[in-house]
Amino acid sequence: MSEYEKAMRPEDLTRLFVERSNAGDAAGVAALYEEDAVMAYPPGEVTVGREAIRALWEKVLANAPRFEPEPPLPTLVSSDVALTSTPPRDGAGARAQVVRRQPDGSWLRVLDQPEFVRPAS
């Protein structure tokens, strides 16, 4: 994991996700997560652990999707934990991640909710 650029601010994680996804680098995407991270993806399912996240992204990135940067909403930070979020361009509602500062000062994702679906009225 040391060959990858580290996120030194919580907001760096989104930029690094887009860069690595667009490069087709599933291992690089997984390196943005803590070892026991939890991601609510695919929709309606939960993926647990960095290795499972890597395997999931290998499948997703095999289709060569193109990701565009999304402007972040204000990051909320409390000590070594932060909440990052973006309003997706595709109108899916919101994306949110809980991230944690690591001993070296970098940040990794702990919880990732990449798609919120608006509740039916």
C-alpha positions as CSV (number, residue, x, y, z in Angstrom):
1,M,0.0,0.0,0.0
2,S,3.0,2.3,0.5
3,E,3.4,2.9,-3.3
4,Y,0.2,4.9,-3.4
5,E,-0.3,8.6,-2.7
6,K,-1.8,9.0,0.7
7,A,-4.8,11.2,1.5
8,M,-3.5,13.8,3.8
9,R,-6.9,15.6,4.1
10,P,-10.2,13.8,4.2
11,E,-11.2,15.6,0.9
12,D,-8.3,14.0,-0.9
13,L,-10.0,10.6,-0.7
14,T,-12.6,11.5,-3.3
15,R,-10.0,12.9,-5.8
16,L,-7.8,9.7,-5.3
17,F,-10.9,7.5,-5.8
18,V,-11.7,9.2,-9.1
19,E,-8.1,9.1,-10.3
20,R,-7.6,5.4,-9.4
21,S,-11.0,4.3,-10.7
22,N,-10.4,6.0,-14.1
23,A,-7.0,4.3,-14.2
24,G,-8.7,0.9,-13.7
25,D,-6.7,0.4,-10.5
26,A,-9.0,-1.7,-8.2
27,A,-6.1,-2.3,-5.7
28,G,-5.5,1.4,-5.6
29,V,-9.2,2.1,-4.9
30,A,-9.2,-0.6,-2.1
31,A,-6.1,1.1,-0.6
32,L,-8.3,4.1,0.3
33,Y,-10.2,1.9,2.8
34,E,-9.2,0.6,6.2
35,E,-8.7,-3.1,6.4
36,D,-12.2,-3.8,7.9
37,A,-14.1,-1.0,6.2
38,V,-17.7,-1.4,5.3
39,M,-19.2,-0.2,2.0
40,A,-22.9,-0.1,1.2
41,Y,-22.5,-1.3,-2.4
42,P,-23.8,-2.8,-4.6
43,P,-27.2,-1.2,-3.9
44,G,-29.0,-3.2,-1.3
45,E,-25.9,-5.1,-0.3
46,V,-22.9,-4.5,2.0
47,T,-19.2,-5.2,1.1
48,V,-17.0,-5.7,4.2
49,G,-13.2,-5.6,4.2
50,R,-10.5,-4.1,2.0
51,E,-10.0,-7.4,0.1
52,A,-13.7,-7.7,-0.7
53,I,-13.8,-4.1,-1.7
54,R,-10.9,-4.7,-4.1
55,A,-12.7,-7.7,-5.6
56,L,-15.8,-5.7,-6.1
57,W,-14.0,-2.9,-7.8
58,E,-12.2,-5.3,-10.1
59,K,-15.6,-6.3,-11.4
60,V,-16.9,-2.8,-11.6
61,L,-13.8,-1.4,-13.3
62,A,-13.7,-4.2,-15.8
63,N,-16.4,-2.3,-17.6
64,A,-14.2,0.8,-17.8
65,P,-16.6,3.3,-16.3
66,R,-15.6,6.9,-16.3
67,F,-15.9,8.9,-13.1
68,E,-16.0,12.7,-13.0
69,P,-15.0,14.7,-9.9
70,E,-17.9,15.9,-7.8
71,P,-17.7,19.1,-5.8
72,P,-17.5,18.2,-2.1
73,L,-19.9,19.4,0.6
74,P,-18.3,20.8,3.7
75,T,-16.3,18.2,5.6
76,L,-17.2,17.7,9.2
77,V,-14.2,16.8,11.4
78,S,-14.2,15.7,15.1
79,S,-10.7,14.8,16.3
80,D,-9.6,11.7,14.2
81,V,-13.0,11.1,12.5
82,A,-14.5,13.0,9.6
83,L,-17.6,12.9,7.4
84,T,-17.1,13.6,3.8
85,S,-19.9,13.9,1.2
86,T,-20.7,15.0,-2.3
87,P,-24.0,15.7,-4.2
88,P,-23.7,13.4,-7.2
89,R,-24.1,14.8,-10.7
90,D,-26.4,11.9,-11.6
91,G,-29.0,13.1,-9.1
92,A,-28.7,10.0,-7.0
93,G,-29.2,12.0,-3.8
94,A,-25.9,12.1,-2.0
95,R,-22.7,10.2,-1.3
96,A,-21.2,10.0,2.2
97,Q,-18.1,8.5,3.8
98,V,-16.9,8.3,7.4
99,V,-13.1,8.5,7.4
100,R,-10.5,8.1,10.1
101,R,-7.1,9.7,10.6
102,Q,-4.3,7.0,10.6
103,P,-1.3,7.0,12.9
104,D,0.9,8.6,10.1
105,G,-1.6,11.5,9.7
106,S,-3.2,10.2,6.5
107,W,-6.9,9.4,6.2
108,L,-8.8,6.2,5.1
109,R,-12.4,5.4,4.6
110,V,-14.1,3.4,7.3
111,L,-17.8,3.6,6.2
112,D,-18.8,4.3,2.6
113,Q,-22.4,5.0,1.4
114,P,-21.8,5.7,-2.3
115,E,-25.5,6.0,-3.2
116,F,-28.4,7.2,-1.2
117,V,-31.7,6.7,-2.9
118,R,-34.4,9.3,-2.2
119,P,-37.3,7.8,-0.2
120,A,-40.5,7.5,-2.1
121,S,-43.0,10.2,-1.1
